[in-house]
Amino acid sequence: MTKLTSTQIAWRAAQDIADGAYVNLGIGFPEMVAKFQPPGRQAVFHTENGILGFGEAPAIGEEDWDLINAGKKAVTIKPGTAFFHHADSFAMVRGGHLDVAILGAYEVAETGDLANWSTGPKGVPAVGGAMDLVHGAKRVAVITEHVTKDGKPKLVKKCALPLTGVGCVTRVYTSLAVVDIRDGHFVLREKLPSLSLDDLRAMTGAELHLDGEIGDLIVPEL
């Protein structure tokens, strides 16, 4: 079955970021969102270890390893880039100064609960800054595969894994669809044109509600 790649999911999420928005991107997959800002728009990216307004990744071999993001990846600086203490960075997060946080997920519940960390053998051994981000940012979005590698739904009625936050997610961008969370329900906004509604519902662990016309999830080849 055709599905979006991780790069295409990141592209779709980037289209909803407003010009001038203050944005934190989670470690790993969500960091790709920064590559796909629409023409004429420029977000201000924040990283928990204390940089605001940094630029794109440097060319291979030109990294300055004193300039890294929270995922330990090299970044560049631009005119206006600011550096500050780790505690000040979290004061920005907890003070509600971020417009958007985009994170990955193991599970998202129809109530907006998020589980994106694990205590398992391959899991990060602590929830980290995500716990602050999901309750400090004005909007929290998730980018993820629609199902796990063994075909189990990642959009579920109730999370089985430890929670990062309760009732915090408002939109999910998956490899198959764009889904909002409203009033404790998944509301389908877009889906791949090649995928039937019945098939999508069969791969979703909670009811998909409809509210108006369903858009086609169209992305470029990347």
MARDREN-520096 format. One record per residue (C-alpha): residue number from 1; chain; x, y, z. Coordinates in nm, 4 decimals, decimal comma. Each point is the difference from the previous one (the first is absolute). Last residue first. Layout:
BEGIN
+-----+---+----------+----------+----------+
!   k ! c !     east !    north !       up !
+-----+---+----------+----------+----------+
! NUM ! A !        X !        Y !        Z !
...
+-----+---+----------+----------+----------+
This chain:
BEGIN
+-----+---+----------+----------+----------+
!   k ! c !     east !    north !       up !
+-----+---+----------+----------+----------+
! 222 ! A !   1,0815 !   1,4473 !  -0,2058 !
! 221 ! A !  -0,2905 !  -0,0711 !  -0,2328 !
! 220 ! A !  -0,2544 !   0,2696 !   0,0781 !
! 219 ! A !  -0,2895 !  -0,0418 !   0,2458 !
! 218 ! A !  -0,3741 !  -0,0490 !  -0,0455 !
! 217 ! A !  -0,2226 !  -0,1081 !   0,2890 !
! 216 ! A !  -0,3403 !   0,0415 !  -0,1641 !
! 215 ! A !  -0,2477 !   0,1924 !   0,2114 !
! 214 ! A !  -0,2945 !  -0,1525 !   0,1838 !
! 213 ! A !  -0,3103 !   0,2192 !  -0,0236 !
! 212 ! A !  -0,1846 !   0,0939 !   0,3160 !
! 211 ! A !   0,0473 !  -0,1357 !   0,3485 !
! 210 ! A !   0,0698 !  -0,3723 !  -0,0082 !
! 209 ! A !   0,0866 !  -0,2121 !   0,3038 !
! 208 ! A !   0,2643 !  -0,2717 !  -0,0014 !
! 207 ! A !  -0,0792 !  -0,2536 !   0,2715 !
! 206 ! A !   0,2907 !  -0,1400 !   0,1953 !
! 205 ! A !   0,2897 !  -0,2369 !  -0,0741 !
! 204 ! A !   0,0503 !   0,1146 !  -0,3589 !
! 203 ! A !   0,1070 !  -0,2493 !  -0,2671 !
! 202 ! A !  -0,3551 !  -0,1206 !  -0,0730 !
! 201 ! A !  -0,1150 !   0,3626 !  -0,0149 !
! 200 ! A !   0,2493 !   0,0660 !  -0,2768 !
! 199 ! A !  -0,1241 !  -0,3026 !  -0,1950 !
! 198 ! A !  -0,3625 !   0,1138 !   0,0345 !
! 197 ! A !   0,0862 !   0,3541 !  -0,1097 !
! 196 ! A !   0,1607 !  -0,1332 !  -0,3141 !
! 195 ! A !   0,3654 !   0,0703 !  -0,0730 !
! 194 ! A !   0,1186 !   0,1154 !  -0,3429 !
! 193 ! A !  -0,0904 !   0,3640 !   0,0727 !
! 192 ! A !   0,2262 !   0,0009 !   0,3076 !
! 191 ! A !  -0,1945 !   0,1490 !   0,2879 !
! 190 ! A !  -0,0834 !   0,3480 !   0,1258 !
! 189 ! A !  -0,2036 !   0,1527 !   0,2849 !
! 188 ! A !  -0,1148 !  -0,3001 !   0,2056 !
! 187 ! A !  -0,1269 !   0,0883 !   0,3475 !
! 186 ! A !   0,1333 !  -0,2154 !   0,2846 !
! 185 ! A !  -0,2162 !   0,0560 !   0,3076 !
! 184 ! A !   0,0281 !   0,1370 !   0,3538 !
! 183 ! A !  -0,1623 !   0,3346 !  -0,0775 !
! 182 ! A !   0,2292 !   0,0581 !  -0,2976 !
! 181 ! A !   0,3148 !  -0,1823 !  -0,1062 !
! 180 ! A !   0,0920 !   0,0676 !  -0,3606 !
! 179 ! A !   0,1164 !  -0,2655 !  -0,2468 !
! 178 ! A !   0,2151 !   0,0343 !  -0,3105 !
! 177 ! A !   0,0276 !  -0,3312 !  -0,1816 !
! 176 ! A !   0,2004 !  -0,2957 !  -0,1285 !
! 175 ! A !   0,3636 !   0,0377 !   0,1082 !
! 174 ! A !  -0,1219 !   0,1985 !   0,2983 !
! 173 ! A !  -0,0396 !   0,3648 !   0,0939 !
! 172 ! A !  -0,1778 !   0,0281 !   0,3358 !
! 171 ! A !  -0,1717 !   0,3165 !   0,1255 !
! 170 ! A !  -0,1086 !   0,1373 !   0,3405 !
! 169 ! A !   0,2223 !  -0,1921 !   0,2418 !
! 168 ! A !  -0,0043 !   0,1011 !   0,3698 !
! 167 ! A !  -0,2772 !  -0,1935 !   0,1716 !
! 166 ! A !   0,2409 !  -0,1613 !   0,2448 !
! 165 ! A !   0,3768 !   0,0091 !  -0,0483 !
! 164 ! A !   0,3016 !  -0,2256 !  -0,0392 !
! 163 ! A !  -0,2014 !  -0,3042 !   0,0978 !
! 162 ! A !   0,1461 !  -0,3429 !   0,0771 !
! 161 ! A !  -0,1145 !  -0,2571 !  -0,2590 !
! 160 ! A !  -0,3487 !  -0,1504 !  -0,0385 !
! 159 ! A !  -0,1532 !   0,3168 !  -0,1444 !
! 158 ! A !  -0,3792 !   0,0067 !  -0,0191 !
! 157 ! A !  -0,2354 !   0,0049 !  -0,2999 !
! 156 ! A !   0,2870 !  -0,0418 !  -0,2444 !
! 155 ! A !   0,1912 !   0,1680 !  -0,2816 !
! 154 ! A !   0,3195 !  -0,2057 !  -0,0226 !
! 153 ! A !  -0,1891 !  -0,2938 !  -0,1455 !
! 152 ! A !   0,1764 !  -0,3404 !  -0,0142 !
! 151 ! A !   0,1449 !  -0,1112 !  -0,3334 !
! 150 ! A !   0,3180 !  -0,1734 !   0,1156 !
! 149 ! A !   0,2178 !   0,2969 !  -0,0919 !
! 148 ! A !  -0,2395 !   0,2278 !   0,1884 !
! 147 ! A !  -0,2943 !   0,1747 !  -0,1641 !
! 146 ! A !  -0,0777 !   0,3536 !  -0,1208 !
! 145 ! A !   0,3691 !   0,0926 !  -0,0104 !
! 144 ! A !   0,0637 !   0,3143 !   0,1989 !
! 143 ! A !  -0,0034 !   0,3775 !   0,0177 !
! 142 ! A !  -0,1624 !   0,1538 !   0,3083 !
! 141 ! A !  -0,1262 !   0,3531 !   0,0527 !
! 140 ! A !  -0,0160 !   0,2101 !   0,3144 !
! 139 ! A !  -0,1305 !   0,3569 !  -0,0124 !
! 138 ! A !   0,0451 !   0,2735 !   0,2614 !
! 137 ! A !   0,3191 !  -0,1614 !   0,1295 !
! 136 ! A !   0,0454 !  -0,0437 !   0,3759 !
! 135 ! A !  -0,1924 !  -0,3201 !   0,0675 !
! 134 ! A !   0,1505 !  -0,2156 !  -0,2732 !
! 133 ! A !   0,3391 !   0,1673 !   0,0344 !
! 132 ! A !   0,0428 !  -0,0662 !   0,3717 !
! 131 ! A !  -0,0480 !  -0,3763 !  -0,0270 !
! 130 ! A !   0,2045 !  -0,0018 !  -0,3197 !
! 129 ! A !   0,2985 !   0,1346 !   0,1931 !
! 128 ! A !   0,1123 !  -0,3431 !   0,1200 !
! 127 ! A !  -0,2315 !  -0,3023 !   0,0285 !
! 126 ! A !   0,2786 !  -0,2097 !   0,1442 !
! 125 ! A !   0,1942 !  -0,3179 !  -0,0825 !
! 124 ! A !  -0,0195 !   0,0460 !  -0,3791 !
! 123 ! A !  -0,1423 !  -0,3297 !  -0,1196 !
! 122 ! A !   0,1771 !  -0,2948 !  -0,1614 !
! 121 ! A !  -0,0264 !  -0,2378 !   0,2971 !
! 120 ! A !  -0,3446 !   0,1298 !   0,0980 !
! 119 ! A !  -0,0675 !   0,3037 !   0,2186 !
! 118 ! A !  -0,1740 !   0,1760 !  -0,2845 !
! 117 ! A !  -0,0580 !   0,3506 !  -0,1268 !
! 116 ! A !  -0,2513 !   0,1557 !  -0,2377 !
! 115 ! A !  -0,3347 !  -0,0673 !   0,1654 !
! 114 ! A !  -0,2452 !   0,2833 !  -0,0650 !
! 113 ! A !  -0,3545 !   0,0594 !   0,1278 !
! 112 ! A !  -0,2158 !   0,1968 !  -0,2436 !
! 111 ! A !  -0,3298 !  -0,1611 !   0,1042 !
! 110 ! A !   0,0045 !  -0,2232 !  -0,3090 !
! 109 ! A !   0,3260 !  -0,1447 !   0,1292 !
! 108 ! A !   0,3395 !   0,0434 !  -0,1665 !
! 107 ! A !   0,2550 !  -0,2822 !   0,0147 !
! 106 ! A !   0,3722 !  -0,0522 !  -0,0655 !
! 105 ! A !   0,0384 !   0,3635 !  -0,0918 !
! 104 ! A !   0,2182 !   0,2609 !  -0,1690 !
! 103 ! A !  -0,0087 !   0,3646 !   0,0934 !
! 102 ! A !  -0,0909 !   0,3411 !  -0,1401 !
! 101 ! A !  -0,0252 !   0,2893 !   0,2456 !
! 100 ! A !  -0,1652 !   0,3210 !  -0,1160 !
!  99 ! A !  -0,0517 !   0,3567 !   0,1167 !
!  98 ! A !   0,2661 !   0,0008 !   0,2691 !
!  97 ! A !  -0,0169 !   0,2734 !   0,2653 !
!  96 ! A !  -0,2278 !  -0,1864 !   0,2416 !
!  95 ! A !   0,2067 !   0,0670 !   0,3108 !
!  94 ! A !   0,0935 !  -0,3654 !   0,0361 !
!  93 ! A !   0,1869 !  -0,0010 !  -0,3301 !
!  92 ! A !   0,1651 !   0,3400 !   0,0410 !
!  91 ! A !   0,0917 !  -0,0867 !   0,3597 !
!  90 ! A !   0,1412 !  -0,3227 !  -0,1408 !
!  89 ! A !   0,2459 !   0,1946 !  -0,2123 !
!  88 ! A !   0,0841 !   0,2271 !   0,2932 !
!  87 ! A !   0,0974 !  -0,3086 !   0,2013 !
!  86 ! A !   0,2235 !  -0,1257 !  -0,2821 !
!  85 ! A !   0,1804 !   0,3333 !  -0,0019 !
!  84 ! A !  -0,0130 !   0,2230 !  -0,3051 !
!  83 ! A !   0,1178 !   0,0440 !  -0,3580 !
!  82 ! A !  -0,1769 !   0,2230 !  -0,2529 !
!  81 ! A !   0,0135 !  -0,0061 !  -0,3810 !
!  80 ! A !  -0,0688 !   0,3505 !  -0,1321 !
!  79 ! A !   0,2133 !  -0,0255 !  -0,3127 !
!  78 ! A !   0,0211 !  -0,3729 !  -0,0717 !
!  77 ! A !   0,1656 !  -0,2928 !   0,1749 !
!  76 ! A !   0,0624 !  -0,3453 !  -0,1381 !
!  75 ! A !  -0,1018 !  -0,3338 !   0,1475 !
!  74 ! A !   0,1816 !  -0,3239 !   0,0864 !
!  73 ! A !  -0,2062 !  -0,2896 !   0,1349 !
!  72 ! A !   0,0174 !  -0,0903 !   0,3690 !
!  71 ! A !  -0,3765 !  -0,0630 !   0,0140 !
!  70 ! A !  -0,0449 !   0,3057 !   0,2212 !
!  69 ! A !   0,1631 !   0,2146 !  -0,2680 !
!  68 ! A !   0,3698 !   0,0479 !  -0,0608 !
!  67 ! A !   0,2438 !   0,2888 !  -0,0429 !
!  66 ! A !   0,3229 !  -0,0818 !   0,1899 !
!  65 ! A !   0,0379 !  -0,2813 !  -0,2525 !
!  64 ! A !   0,0703 !   0,2472 !  -0,2804 !
!  63 ! A !  -0,0869 !  -0,2047 !  -0,3081 !
!  62 ! A !   0,1635 !   0,0738 !  -0,3360 !
!  61 ! A !   0,0890 !  -0,3601 !  -0,0915 !
!  60 ! A !  -0,3511 !  -0,0804 !  -0,1173 !
!  59 ! A !  -0,1736 !   0,3247 !  -0,0917 !
!  58 ! A !  -0,1603 !   0,1850 !   0,2879 !
!  57 ! A !  -0,3513 !  -0,0753 !   0,1261 !
!  56 ! A !  -0,2473 !   0,2820 !  -0,0490 !
!  55 ! A !  -0,0147 !   0,3148 !   0,2077 !
!  54 ! A !  -0,0494 !   0,0914 !   0,3644 !
!  53 ! A !  -0,2724 !   0,2358 !   0,1219 !
!  52 ! A !   0,0113 !  -0,0883 !   0,3697 !
!  51 ! A !   0,2724 !  -0,2052 !   0,1689 !
!  50 ! A !   0,0083 !  -0,1342 !   0,3579 !
!  49 ! A !   0,0120 !  -0,3761 !   0,0517 !
!  48 ! A !  -0,3741 !  -0,0193 !  -0,0530 !
!  47 ! A !   0,0108 !   0,0943 !  -0,3683 !
!  46 ! A !  -0,2038 !   0,2790 !  -0,1552 !
!  45 ! A !  -0,0661 !   0,0684 !  -0,3685 !
!  44 ! A !  -0,1311 !   0,3334 !  -0,1242 !
!  43 ! A !  -0,2232 !  -0,0732 !  -0,2996 !
!  42 ! A !   0,0543 !   0,1658 !  -0,3358 !
!  41 ! A !  -0,2729 !   0,0237 !  -0,2625 !
!  40 ! A !   0,0198 !   0,1494 !  -0,3484 !
!  39 ! A !   0,0492 !  -0,3337 !  -0,1717 !
!  38 ! A !  -0,1334 !  -0,2891 !   0,2119 !
!  37 ! A !   0,2286 !  -0,1385 !   0,2722 !
!  36 ! A !   0,1144 !  -0,3479 !  -0,0930 !
!  35 ! A !   0,3408 !  -0,0656 !   0,1526 !
!  34 ! A !  -0,1106 !   0,0849 !   0,3557 !
!  33 ! A !  -0,2471 !  -0,2904 !  -0,0004 !
!  32 ! A !   0,2946 !  -0,2434 !  -0,0129 !
!  31 ! A !   0,0586 !   0,0518 !   0,3735 !
!  30 ! A !  -0,3235 !  -0,1902 !   0,0646 !
!  29 ! A !   0,1690 !  -0,3346 !  -0,0916 !
!  28 ! A !   0,2757 !   0,0249 !   0,2609 !
!  27 ! A !  -0,0340 !   0,2216 !   0,3071 !
!  26 ! A !  -0,3196 !   0,2016 !   0,0274 !
!  25 ! A !  -0,0445 !   0,3303 !  -0,1816 !
!  24 ! A !  -0,0637 !   0,3166 !   0,1984 !
!  23 ! A !  -0,1630 !   0,2893 !  -0,1829 !
!  22 ! A !  -0,0411 !   0,3739 !   0,0515 !
!  21 ! A !  -0,2243 !   0,1116 !  -0,2853 !
!  20 ! A !   0,1232 !   0,2844 !  -0,2221 !
!  19 ! A !  -0,1883 !  -0,1201 !  -0,3083 !
!  18 ! A !  -0,2590 !  -0,2596 !   0,0959 !
!  17 ! A !   0,0733 !  -0,3725 !   0,0126 !
!  16 ! A !  -0,2708 !  -0,2024 !  -0,1771 !
!  15 ! A !   0,2032 !  -0,0876 !  -0,3105 !
!  14 ! A !   0,2793 !  -0,1427 !   0,2156 !
!  13 ! A !  -0,2196 !  -0,2931 !   0,1064 !
!  12 ! A !  -0,0405 !  -0,1075 !  -0,3625 !
!  11 ! A !   0,3737 !   0,0118 !  -0,0652 !
!  10 ! A !   0,0735 !  -0,2073 !   0,3118 !
!   9 ! A !  -0,2463 !  -0,2663 !  -0,1188 !
!   8 ! A !   0,1719 !   0,0053 !  -0,3397 !
!   7 ! A !   0,3430 !  -0,0524 !   0,1565 !
!   6 ! A !  -0,1278 !  -0,2875 !   0,2122 !
!   5 ! A !  -0,1294 !  -0,1643 !  -0,3163 !
!   4 ! A !  -0,3676 !   0,0131 !  -0,0868 !
!   3 ! A !  -0,1920 !  -0,3193 !  -0,0655 !
!   2 ! A !  -0,0784 !  -0,2235 !  -0,2956 !
!   1 ! A !  -0,1250 !  -0,3484 !   0,0856 !
+-----+---+----------+----------+----------+
